[in-house]
């Protein structure tokens, strides 16, 4: 599956402390449920924080988007059956 052409923006951020830190805000309402996944009974979403080309009118220097990358699934190789020499 290829990455969608349009990014799914869910927040923004601002560079602080001479660029050593980026403070971000994420709008939980904008997080699409179909990009959430569960692992060990906890819910997650993969995000990307990327520097903007230019600072916006509110001083935001970064944006937050859903990481929509999904690797192409390779067909599973048929498992080889190992025959053991059994005494019976």
Biopython code that builds the backbone (N, CA, C, O; Angstrom):
import numpy as np
from Bio.PDB.StructureBuilder import StructureBuilder

atoms = [
    (1, "UNK", "N", (0.848, -1.174, 0.000)),
    (1, "UNK", "CA", (0.000, 0.000, 0.000)),
    (1, "UNK", "C", (0.892, 1.234, 0.000)),
    (1, "UNK", "O", (1.821, 1.330, 0.801)),
    (2, "UNK", "N", (0.619, 2.159, -0.876)),
    (2, "UNK", "CA", (1.407, 3.377, -0.949)),
    (2, "UNK", "C", (0.825, 4.426, -0.026)),
    (2, "UNK", "O", (-0.351, 4.384, 0.334)),
    (3, "UNK", "N", (1.676, 5.370, 0.348)),
    (3, "UNK", "CA", (1.265, 6.450, 1.235)),
    (3, "UNK", "C", (0.247, 7.340, 0.518)),
    (3, "UNK", "O", (0.433, 7.656, -0.657)),
    (4, "UNK", "N", (-0.835, 7.755, 1.210)),
    (4, "UNK", "CA", (-1.808, 8.636, 0.584)),
    (4, "UNK", "C", (-1.148, 9.945, 0.145)),
    (4, "UNK", "O", (-0.160, 10.379, 0.737)),
    (5, "UNK", "N", (-1.703, 10.567, -0.894)),
    (5, "UNK", "CA", (-1.134, 11.808, -1.407)),
    (5, "UNK", "C", (-1.284, 12.947, -0.408)),
    (5, "UNK", "O", (-0.412, 13.810, -0.316)),
    (6, "UNK", "N", (-2.381, 12.955, 0.338)),
    (6, "UNK", "CA", (-2.608, 14.033, 1.292)),
    (6, "UNK", "C", (-2.270, 13.577, 2.699)),
    (6, "UNK", "O", (-2.588, 12.456, 3.099)),
    (7, "UNK", "N", (-1.624, 14.456, 3.439)),
    (7, "UNK", "CA", (-1.292, 14.141, 4.823)),
    (7, "UNK", "C", (-2.529, 14.343, 5.696)),
    (7, "UNK", "O", (-3.411, 15.139, 5.374)),
    (8, "UNK", "N", (-2.574, 13.615, 6.794)),
    (8, "UNK", "CA", (-3.660, 13.760, 7.760)),
    (8, "UNK", "C", (-3.083, 14.563, 8.932)),
    (8, "UNK", "O", (-2.439, 14.009, 9.823)),
    (9, "UNK", "N", (-3.324, 15.873, 8.913)),
    (9, "UNK", "CA", (-2.785, 16.750, 9.942)),
    (9, "UNK", "C", (-3.630, 16.663, 11.210)),
    (9, "UNK", "O", (-4.858, 16.705, 11.151)),
    (10, "UNK", "N", (-2.961, 16.540, 12.356)),
    (10, "UNK", "CA", (-3.688, 16.431, 13.622)),
    (10, "UNK", "C", (-3.146, 17.374, 14.695)),
    (10, "UNK", "O", (-3.604, 17.335, 15.837)),
    (11, "UNK", "N", (-2.187, 18.211, 14.346)),
    (11, "UNK", "CA", (-1.652, 19.125, 15.342)),
    (11, "UNK", "C", (-0.518, 19.957, 14.786)),
    (11, "UNK", "O", (-0.210, 19.911, 13.595)),
    (12, "UNK", "N", (0.104, 20.727, 15.688)),
    (12, "UNK", "CA", (1.235, 21.570, 15.304)),
    (12, "UNK", "C", (2.131, 21.759, 16.513)),
    (12, "UNK", "O", (1.782, 21.385, 17.632)),
    (13, "UNK", "N", (3.291, 22.345, 16.265)),
    (13, "UNK", "CA", (4.239, 22.536, 17.349)),
    (13, "UNK", "C", (5.113, 23.749, 17.129)),
    (13, "UNK", "O", (5.082, 24.383, 16.075)),
    (14, "UNK", "N", (5.895, 24.057, 18.151)),
    (14, "UNK", "CA", (6.761, 25.227, 18.104)),
    (14, "UNK", "C", (8.124, 24.855, 18.674)),
    (14, "UNK", "O", (8.231, 24.248, 19.740)),
    (15, "UNK", "N", (9.151, 25.234, 17.940)),
    (15, "UNK", "CA", (10.523, 24.984, 18.375)),
    (15, "UNK", "C", (10.837, 25.867, 19.577)),
    (15, "UNK", "O", (10.481, 27.044, 19.609)),
    (16, "UNK", "N", (11.514, 25.276, 20.570)),
    (16, "UNK", "CA", (11.874, 26.018, 21.786)),
    (16, "UNK", "C", (13.328, 25.744, 22.144)),
    (16, "UNK", "O", (13.934, 24.797, 21.642)),
    (17, "UNK", "N", (13.874, 26.569, 23.003)),
    (17, "UNK", "CA", (15.216, 26.390, 23.547)),
    (17, "UNK", "C", (16.250, 26.194, 22.439)),
    (17, "UNK", "O", (16.997, 25.215, 22.428)),
    (18, "UNK", "N", (16.274, 27.140, 21.519)),
    (18, "UNK", "CA", (17.210, 27.128, 20.391)),
    (18, "UNK", "C", (17.110, 25.851, 19.569)),
    (18, "UNK", "O", (18.116, 25.354, 19.062)),
    (19, "UNK", "N", (15.906, 25.322, 19.436)),
    (19, "UNK", "CA", (15.689, 24.140, 18.603)),
    (19, "UNK", "C", (15.947, 22.817, 19.290)),
    (19, "UNK", "O", (15.831, 21.767, 18.659)),
    (20, "UNK", "N", (16.295, 22.840, 20.573)),
    (20, "UNK", "CA", (16.554, 21.594, 21.296)),
    (20, "UNK", "C", (15.272, 20.853, 21.659)),
    (20, "UNK", "O", (15.316, 19.678, 22.023)),
    (21, "UNK", "N", (14.138, 21.527, 21.563)),
    (21, "UNK", "CA", (12.876, 20.915, 21.955)),
    (21, "UNK", "C", (11.764, 21.428, 21.042)),
    (21, "UNK", "O", (11.786, 22.571, 20.586)),
    (22, "UNK", "N", (10.792, 20.551, 20.788)),
    (22, "UNK", "CA", (9.609, 20.951, 20.028)),
    (22, "UNK", "C", (8.401, 20.620, 20.889)),
    (22, "UNK", "O", (8.163, 19.457, 21.217)),
    (23, "UNK", "N", (7.640, 21.642, 21.255)),
    (23, "UNK", "CA", (6.412, 21.447, 22.033)),
    (23, "UNK", "C", (5.270, 21.320, 21.038)),
    (23, "UNK", "O", (5.074, 22.199, 20.199)),
    (24, "UNK", "N", (4.508, 20.221, 21.127)),
    (24, "UNK", "CA", (3.423, 19.993, 20.173)),
    (24, "UNK", "C", (2.082, 19.876, 20.882)),
    (24, "UNK", "O", (2.000, 19.550, 22.066)),
    (25, "UNK", "N", (1.042, 20.151, 20.118)),
    (25, "UNK", "CA", (-0.330, 19.921, 20.554)),
    (25, "UNK", "C", (-0.977, 19.010, 19.523)),
    (25, "UNK", "O", (-0.836, 19.222, 18.319)),
    (26, "UNK", "N", (-1.690, 17.988, 20.005)),
    (26, "UNK", "CA", (-2.374, 17.054, 19.119)),
    (26, "UNK", "C", (-3.859, 17.112, 19.439)),
    (26, "UNK", "O", (-4.258, 17.001, 20.598)),
    (27, "UNK", "N", (-4.677, 17.288, 18.402)),
    (27, "UNK", "CA", (-6.125, 17.305, 18.574)),
    (27, "UNK", "C", (-6.621, 15.861, 18.540)),
    (27, "UNK", "O", (-6.655, 15.246, 17.474)),
    (28, "UNK", "N", (-6.999, 15.321, 19.680)),
    (28, "UNK", "CA", (-7.442, 13.932, 19.769)),
    (28, "UNK", "C", (-8.719, 13.693, 18.971)),
    (28, "UNK", "O", (-8.954, 12.581, 18.498)),
    (29, "UNK", "N", (-9.538, 14.717, 18.819)),
    (29, "UNK", "CA", (-10.755, 14.593, 18.030)),
    (29, "UNK", "C", (-10.435, 14.336, 16.556)),
    (29, "UNK", "O", (-11.200, 13.665, 15.863)),
    (30, "UNK", "N", (-9.313, 14.865, 16.078)),
    (30, "UNK", "CA", (-8.931, 14.712, 14.672)),
    (30, "UNK", "C", (-8.221, 13.394, 14.374)),
    (30, "UNK", "O", (-7.951, 13.094, 13.211)),
    (31, "UNK", "N", (-7.917, 12.606, 15.397)),
    (31, "UNK", "CA", (-7.227, 11.334, 15.165)),
    (31, "UNK", "C", (-8.217, 10.313, 14.599)),
    (31, "UNK", "O", (-9.144, 9.904, 15.298)),
    (32, "UNK", "N", (-8.030, 9.898, 13.344)),
    (32, "UNK", "CA", (-8.944, 8.911, 12.764)),
    (32, "UNK", "C", (-8.787, 7.557, 13.447)),
    (32, "UNK", "O", (-7.671, 7.060, 13.600)),
    (33, "UNK", "N", (-9.885, 6.973, 13.850)),
    (33, "UNK", "CA", (-9.843, 5.684, 14.554)),
    (33, "UNK", "C", (-9.225, 4.578, 13.715)),
    (33, "UNK", "O", (-8.629, 3.649, 14.260)),
    (34, "UNK", "N", (-9.359, 4.666, 12.391)),
    (34, "UNK", "CA", (-8.814, 3.598, 11.560)),
    (34, "UNK", "C", (-7.290, 3.606, 11.509)),
    (34, "UNK", "O", (-6.698, 2.673, 10.968)),
    (35, "UNK", "N", (-6.639, 4.628, 12.053)),
    (35, "UNK", "CA", (-5.179, 4.638, 12.145)),
    (35, "UNK", "C", (-4.700, 4.282, 13.549)),
    (35, "UNK", "O", (-3.495, 4.265, 13.800)),
    (36, "UNK", "N", (-5.612, 4.001, 14.456)),
    (36, "UNK", "CA", (-5.239, 3.573, 15.806)),
    (36, "UNK", "C", (-5.076, 2.060, 15.820)),
    (36, "UNK", "O", (-5.734, 1.340, 15.069)),
    (37, "UNK", "N", (-4.190, 1.596, 16.685)),
    (37, "UNK", "CA", (-4.015, 0.154, 16.828)),
    (37, "UNK", "C", (-3.804, -0.174, 18.298)),
    (37, "UNK", "O", (-3.429, 0.687, 19.095)),
    (38, "UNK", "N", (-4.047, -1.418, 18.641)),
    (38, "UNK", "CA", (-3.891, -1.857, 20.023)),
    (38, "UNK", "C", (-2.697, -2.777, 20.148)),
    (38, "UNK", "O", (-2.402, -3.575, 19.258)),
    (39, "UNK", "N", (-2.021, -2.649, 21.265)),
    (39, "UNK", "CA", (-0.902, -3.520, 21.595)),
    (39, "UNK", "C", (-0.898, -3.686, 23.104)),
    (39, "UNK", "O", (-0.800, -2.710, 23.849)),
    (40, "UNK", "N", (-1.004, -4.904, 23.537)),
    (40, "UNK", "CA", (-1.034, -5.218, 24.970)),
    (40, "UNK", "C", (-2.084, -4.379, 25.700)),
    (40, "UNK", "O", (-1.801, -3.763, 26.728)),
    (41, "UNK", "N", (-3.293, -4.368, 25.152)),
    (41, "UNK", "CA", (-4.452, -3.686, 25.740)),
    (41, "UNK", "C", (-4.299, -2.165, 25.859)),
    (41, "UNK", "O", (-4.990, -1.535, 26.660)),
    (42, "UNK", "N", (-3.404, -1.578, 25.072)),
    (42, "UNK", "CA", (-3.257, -0.124, 25.049)),
    (42, "UNK", "C", (-3.457, 0.357, 23.621)),
    (42, "UNK", "O", (-3.155, -0.366, 22.673)),
    (43, "UNK", "N", (-3.969, 1.585, 23.461)),
    (43, "UNK", "CA", (-4.227, 2.148, 22.140)),
    (43, "UNK", "C", (-3.096, 3.089, 21.747)),
    (43, "UNK", "O", (-2.609, 3.880, 22.555)),
    (44, "UNK", "N", (-2.690, 2.982, 20.480)),
    (44, "UNK", "CA", (-1.597, 3.781, 19.956)),
    (44, "UNK", "C", (-1.967, 4.382, 18.614)),
    (44, "UNK", "O", (-2.883, 3.911, 17.939)),
    (45, "UNK", "N", (-1.249, 5.423, 18.235)),
    (45, "UNK", "CA", (-1.295, 5.973, 16.885)),
    (45, "UNK", "C", (0.125, 6.445, 16.575)),
    (45, "UNK", "O", (0.781, 7.061, 17.415)),
    (46, "UNK", "N", (0.592, 6.149, 15.357)),
    (46, "UNK", "CA", (1.935, 6.562, 14.950)),
    (46, "UNK", "C", (1.849, 7.957, 14.346)),
    (46, "UNK", "O", (1.050, 8.205, 13.443)),
    (47, "UNK", "N", (2.676, 8.863, 14.851)),
    (47, "UNK", "CA", (2.666, 10.248, 14.407)),
    (47, "UNK", "C", (4.025, 10.641, 13.840)),
    (47, "UNK", "O", (5.051, 10.048, 14.174)),
    (48, "UNK", "N", (4.011, 11.642, 12.985)),
    (48, "UNK", "CA", (5.233, 12.238, 12.453)),
    (48, "UNK", "C", (5.229, 13.701, 12.869)),
    (48, "UNK", "O", (4.225, 14.395, 12.710)),
    (49, "UNK", "N", (6.349, 14.163, 13.399)),
    (49, "UNK", "CA", (6.523, 15.582, 13.697)),
    (49, "UNK", "C", (7.562, 16.082, 12.699)),
    (49, "UNK", "O", (8.698, 15.607, 12.681)),
    (50, "UNK", "N", (7.165, 17.036, 11.877)),
    (50, "UNK", "CA", (8.039, 17.512, 10.808)),
    (50, "UNK", "C", (8.148, 19.025, 10.848)),
    (50, "UNK", "O", (7.182, 19.729, 11.141)),
    (51, "UNK", "N", (9.343, 19.509, 10.547)),
    (51, "UNK", "CA", (9.564, 20.948, 10.497)),
    (51, "UNK", "C", (8.860, 21.530, 9.277)),
    (51, "UNK", "O", (8.932, 20.971, 8.183)),
    (52, "UNK", "N", (8.174, 22.665, 9.476)),
    (52, "UNK", "CA", (7.505, 23.361, 8.377)),
    (52, "UNK", "C", (8.544, 24.105, 7.546)),
    (52, "UNK", "O", (9.628, 24.427, 8.031)),
    (53, "UNK", "N", (8.201, 24.372, 6.294)),
    (53, "UNK", "CA", (9.104, 25.136, 5.433)),
    (53, "UNK", "C", (9.280, 26.555, 5.957)),
    (53, "UNK", "O", (10.366, 27.129, 5.883)),
    (54, "UNK", "N", (8.198, 27.106, 6.485)),
    (54, "UNK", "CA", (8.228, 28.457, 7.050)),
    (54, "UNK", "C", (7.397, 28.504, 8.321)),
    (54, "UNK", "O", (6.411, 27.780, 8.459)),
    (55, "UNK", "N", (7.794, 29.340, 9.226)),
    (55, "UNK", "CA", (7.012, 29.560, 10.449)),
    (55, "UNK", "C", (5.677, 30.183, 10.062)),
    (55, "UNK", "O", (5.636, 31.086, 9.226)),
    (56, "UNK", "N", (4.568, 29.705, 10.669)),
    (56, "UNK", "CA", (3.259, 30.258, 10.311)),
    (56, "UNK", "C", (2.962, 31.527, 11.119)),
    (56, "UNK", "O", (3.786, 31.977, 11.915)),
    (57, "UNK", "N", (1.773, 32.094, 10.901)),
    (57, "UNK", "CA", (1.405, 33.356, 11.547)),
    (57, "UNK", "C", (1.300, 33.253, 13.054)),
    (57, "UNK", "O", (1.316, 34.269, 13.748)),
    (58, "UNK", "N", (1.192, 32.005, 13.583)),
    (58, "UNK", "CA", (1.090, 31.813, 15.033)),
    (58, "UNK", "C", (2.427, 31.404, 15.655)),
    (58, "UNK", "O", (2.486, 31.079, 16.840)),
    (59, "UNK", "N", (3.484, 31.419, 14.868)),
    (59, "UNK", "CA", (4.802, 31.051, 15.372)),
    (59, "UNK", "C", (5.051, 29.553, 15.380)),
    (59, "UNK", "O", (6.043, 29.098, 15.951)),
    (60, "UNK", "N", (4.166, 28.774, 14.755)),
    (60, "UNK", "CA", (4.329, 27.313, 14.719)),
    (60, "UNK", "C", (5.402, 26.960, 13.694)),
    (60, "UNK", "O", (5.367, 27.431, 12.557)),
    (61, "UNK", "N", (6.347, 26.135, 14.105)),
    (61, "UNK", "CA", (7.473, 25.769, 13.247)),
    (61, "UNK", "C", (7.417, 24.316, 12.789)),
    (61, "UNK", "O", (8.195, 23.913, 11.925)),
    (62, "UNK", "N", (6.505, 23.521, 13.357)),
    (62, "UNK", "CA", (6.397, 22.098, 13.046)),
    (62, "UNK", "C", (4.927, 21.710, 12.886)),
    (62, "UNK", "O", (4.032, 22.376, 13.406)),
    (63, "UNK", "N", (4.703, 20.628, 12.163)),
    (63, "UNK", "CA", (3.351, 20.075, 12.093)),
    (63, "UNK", "C", (3.377, 18.636, 12.561)),
    (63, "UNK", "O", (4.421, 17.983, 12.565)),
    (64, "UNK", "N", (2.199, 18.148, 12.959)),
    (64, "UNK", "CA", (2.031, 16.765, 13.404)),
    (64, "UNK", "C", (1.033, 16.116, 12.461)),
    (64, "UNK", "O", (-0.049, 16.650, 12.214)),
    (65, "UNK", "N", (1.417, 14.940, 11.929)),
    (65, "UNK", "CA", (0.555, 14.220, 11.002)),
    (65, "UNK", "C", (0.558, 12.739, 11.361)),
    (65, "UNK", "O", (1.461, 12.258, 12.045)),
    (66, "UNK", "N", (-0.457, 12.025, 10.894)),
    (66, "UNK", "CA", (-0.530, 10.576, 11.067)),
    (66, "UNK", "C", (0.540, 9.930, 10.202)),
    (66, "UNK", "O", (0.703, 10.299, 9.039)),
    (67, "UNK", "N", (1.265, 8.977, 10.753)),
    (67, "UNK", "CA", (2.206, 8.181, 9.952)),
    (67, "UNK", "C", (1.382, 7.134, 9.213)),
    (67, "UNK", "O", (0.964, 6.134, 9.798)),
    (68, "UNK", "N", (1.153, 7.370, 7.927)),
    (68, "UNK", "CA", (0.290, 6.496, 7.144)),
    (68, "UNK", "C", (1.053, 5.414, 6.392)),
    (68, "UNK", "O", (0.458, 4.664, 5.619)),
    (69, "UNK", "N", (2.358, 5.325, 6.606)),
    (69, "UNK", "CA", (3.148, 4.324, 5.887)),
    (69, "UNK", "C", (2.779, 2.922, 6.354)),
    (69, "UNK", "O", (2.751, 2.628, 7.549)),
    (70, "UNK", "N", (2.500, 2.078, 5.387)),
    (70, "UNK", "CA", (2.257, 0.661, 5.671)),
    (70, "UNK", "C", (3.075, -0.130, 4.664)),
    (70, "UNK", "O", (2.848, -0.008, 3.460)),
    (71, "UNK", "N", (4.021, -0.938, 5.127)),
    (71, "UNK", "CA", (4.840, -1.697, 4.186)),
    (71, "UNK", "C", (4.004, -2.708, 3.425)),
    (71, "UNK", "O", (3.007, -3.222, 3.931)),
    (72, "UNK", "N", (4.427, -2.983, 2.197)),
    (72, "UNK", "CA", (3.747, -4.004, 1.420)),
    (72, "UNK", "C", (3.982, -5.346, 2.083)),
    (72, "UNK", "O", (5.099, -5.664, 2.490)),
    (73, "UNK", "N", (2.929, -6.125, 2.187)),
    (73, "UNK", "CA", (3.062, -7.420, 2.843)),
    (73, "UNK", "C", (3.590, -8.433, 1.841)),
    (73, "UNK", "O", (3.065, -8.572, 0.737)),
    (74, "UNK", "N", (4.630, -9.130, 2.246)),
    (74, "UNK", "CA", (5.218, -10.175, 1.428)),
    (74, "UNK", "C", (4.432, -11.459, 1.648)),
    (74, "UNK", "O", (4.040, -11.757, 2.776)),
    (75, "UNK", "N", (4.198, -12.221, 0.591)),
    (75, "UNK", "CA", (3.502, -13.497, 0.799)),
    (75, "UNK", "C", (4.355, -14.409, 1.667)),
    (75, "UNK", "O", (5.565, -14.525, 1.474)),
    (76, "UNK", "N", (3.719, -15.036, 2.600)),
    (76, "UNK", "CA", (4.433, -15.914, 3.523)),
    (76, "UNK", "C", (4.904, -17.157, 2.768)),
    (76, "UNK", "O", (4.162, -17.758, 1.992)),
    (77, "UNK", "N", (6.154, -17.517, 3.020)),
    (77, "UNK", "CA", (6.693, -18.726, 2.408)),
    (77, "UNK", "C", (6.070, -19.929, 3.095)),
    (77, "UNK", "O", (5.907, -19.936, 4.315)),
    (78, "UNK", "N", (5.724, -20.943, 2.321)),
    (78, "UNK", "CA", (5.146, -22.124, 2.970)),
    (78, "UNK", "C", (6.149, -22.717, 3.952)),
    (78, "UNK", "O", (7.323, -22.906, 3.631)),
    (79, "UNK", "N", (5.670, -23.001, 5.132)),
    (79, "UNK", "CA", (6.583, -23.541, 6.140)),
    (79, "UNK", "C", (6.978, -24.959, 5.752)),
    (79, "UNK", "O", (6.165, -25.769, 5.309)),
    (80, "UNK", "N", (8.230, -25.208, 5.935)),
    (80, "UNK", "CA", (8.744, -26.538, 5.608)),
    (80, "UNK", "C", (8.486, -27.469, 6.780)),
    (80, "UNK", "O", (8.776, -27.145, 7.932)),
    (81, "UNK", "N", (7.947, -28.606, 6.467)),
    (81, "UNK", "CA", (7.658, -29.587, 7.497)),
    (81, "UNK", "C", (8.919, -30.411, 7.712)),
    (81, "UNK", "O", (9.446, -31.039, 6.794)),
    (82, "UNK", "N", (9.376, -30.386, 8.936)),
    (82, "UNK", "CA", (10.578, -31.143, 9.272)),
    (82, "UNK", "C", (10.137, -32.510, 9.786)),
    (82, "UNK", "O", (9.404, -32.623, 10.768)),
    (83, "UNK", "N", (10.596, -33.519, 9.107)),
    (83, "UNK", "CA", (10.252, -34.876, 9.533)),
    (83, "UNK", "C", (11.329, -35.346, 10.492)),
    (83, "UNK", "O", (12.524, -35.311, 10.198)),
    (84, "UNK", "N", (10.874, -35.772, 11.613)),
    (84, "UNK", "CA", (11.815, -36.280, 12.615)),
    (84, "UNK", "C", (11.818, -37.790, 12.567)),
    (84, "UNK", "O", (10.801, -38.419, 12.275)),
    (85, "UNK", "N", (12.944, -38.352, 12.849)),
    (85, "UNK", "CA", (13.032, -39.816, 12.937)),
    (85, "UNK", "C", (12.514, -40.227, 14.301)),
    (85, "UNK", "O", (13.169, -40.026, 15.323)),
    (86, "UNK", "N", (11.343, -40.798, 14.295)),
    (86, "UNK", "CA", (10.740, -41.229, 15.538)),
    (86, "UNK", "C", (10.970, -42.726, 15.731)),
    (86, "UNK", "O", (10.955, -43.481, 14.759)),
    (87, "UNK", "N", (11.180, -43.158, 16.950)),
    (87, "UNK", "CA", (11.465, -44.564, 17.194)),
    (87, "UNK", "C", (10.241, -45.461, 17.025)),
    (87, "UNK", "O", (10.384, -46.678, 17.134)),
    (88, "UNK", "N", (9.080, -44.945, 16.772)),
    (88, "UNK", "CA", (7.893, -45.773, 16.609)),
    (88, "UNK", "C", (7.160, -45.476, 15.352)),
    (88, "UNK", "O", (6.134, -46.096, 15.075)),
]
sb = StructureBuilder()
sb.init_structure("model")
sb.init_model(0)
sb.init_chain("A")
sb.init_seg("    ")
for serial, (resi, resn, name, xyz) in enumerate(atoms, 1):
    if name == "N":
        sb.init_residue(resn, " ", resi, " ")
    sb.init_atom(name, np.array(xyz, "f"), 0.0, 1.0, " ", f" {name:<3s}", serial, name[0])
structure = sb.get_structure()
